[in-house]
Amino acid sequence: MLLFRKDAAKVRGRTAVMLMAAALSGLPVVMAQQSLDVDSAQNPYLGSSVTAEPVAGTLNLTMQEAIARGLRTNLGLLLSGEETRAANGGRRQALSRLLPQVNGGVSGLEQELDLQAMVGPKTLPPSIPAIPSPFHVFDAQLAVSAPLLNLSNLAASRAASQQISAAKFTYQEARDTVVLAVGNAYLMAIAGEAQVHSATAERDTAQALYQLAEDRETAGLSPQIDTLRALVELKQQQEDLLAAQNAYATEKLNLARAIGLADSQAFELATRVPYKPISAPAIEDAVAQAYQHRGDYQAAMAEVAAAEAQVRAARAQRYPSAGVNASWGDIGAGGLTDGHQTYLVAGSVNVPLFQGGRVRGEIQTAQARLNQAQSKLSNLREQIDYDVRTALLNLNTNADQVGVAQTNTTLAAQTLDQSRDRFSSGVTNNVEVVQAQQAVAQADEVYIASLYRYSISKLNLARAMGVAEHEGLSYLGEK
């Protein structure tokens, strides 16, 4: 009995760790490597950079609204959006090297010279003073330079365009990740709320059984040890209820952090995710859909295309380039009114002859990055196949576990009813009742955990297929 009590006391703690491990299994590698502590400040998808002002009263928060808030405020998504902006900036820089550059300038000069000092020991003609009067020069110029042919800059511009595509696909992947992270936090809170209800019912049952034991002791039908056992069990259930209430409050705080709600904002969960079996797609169809919709896969292909363009850009530095420079202006002693127009038009062809191995080194660097991008793409393709297959396996297994856990919960409740009747009739002492109570508590915990795992496995499948944002809620049975 003591060993059983020890194992039952660990159920709630094991459940919390088990649920969090299941959640992290579906998130990106950078998230999975973090500690199971959901308050980790190093994980951007568990936080928000924008906090909404609290509103009066209690907010009824649906899962759909929670996900919508997360897509507006989640830190991981905001950081990914800034990466897209940075890629756009890089594209503009690369494009500027292909476009004409126009500059204008105005200069004014007032100068006095010592001509004797400049010519040295030679004697200046008498008509030229050694120190002439100060003179003034005004010069206004408009200069234009334009590349006519530069294959290296052209390839670099194409690489920057591919980097923008990669950043956009990465942003799309980040949105799916936010849906999974927020959905997981919401499901965790639902599971926490269910644990509170279960612990409350178990506490009430323990209270009733303690009262029964006390009444039987008063009537002289049971020894005091039965009452003590019932009291110990009641205190244990009260302790479990406090732990469940604290865990539920923490899970609500985690959800609030992920979607930008103020910590002081009171809210209740308005969505109850039903147990709704779904028809899993065939593995081949699911994998094909993942290749088509996964943002990380599309981003990896864009990264390969960008790396290929970078290799071409590095090699093109060995080719000749051509450009043209032109300027027009006015120069004079007093300003534009008494000046003289000047202009310059010059064409140039640059033929690389010897660059000290710089181009060769840049080609090697670009080729190495291309090889890395290709290897990552190949690995990601295998990873997607693994993700989809694992998600389907977990989905089917978790569905079966829900059925088994539900049956076990019913059987445990029946066992408790029979044990209580046997104790009331004086057939047995309350050791059997206490064990039955613990079996009910454990069965409830397992059932709640199995429902959570089944729900999160649906979201994991949606994310593995790249459709979490658009179809995740429908996978959970929500409209």
Protein Blocks (a to p, Z undefined) as FASTA:
>chain_A
ZZmmmmmmmmmmmmmmmmmmmmmmmmcfklmmpcfblkbmklmklgcfbdcdddehjddd
dfklmmmmmmmmgmklmmmmmmmmmmmmmmmmmmmmmpccdddddddddddddfklmnom
adcdfklcfbdcddddddddddddddfbdfklmmmmmmmmmmmmmmmmmmmmmmmmmmmm
mmmmmmmmmmmmmmmmmmmmmmmmmmmmmmmmmmmmmnopacfklmmmmmmmmmmmmmmm
mmmmmmmmmmmmmmmmmnopafklccddfbdcdddddddddfklmmmmmmmmmmklmmmm
mmmmmmmmmmmmmmmmmpccdddddddddddfkbjklgccdddddddddddfbgghmmmm
mmmmmmmmmmmmmmmmmmmmmmmmmmmmmmmmmmmmmmmmmmmmmmmmmmmmmmmmmmmm
mmmnopaccklmmmmmmmmmmmmmmmmmmmmmmmmmmmmmmmmnopmmmmmmmmnopZZ
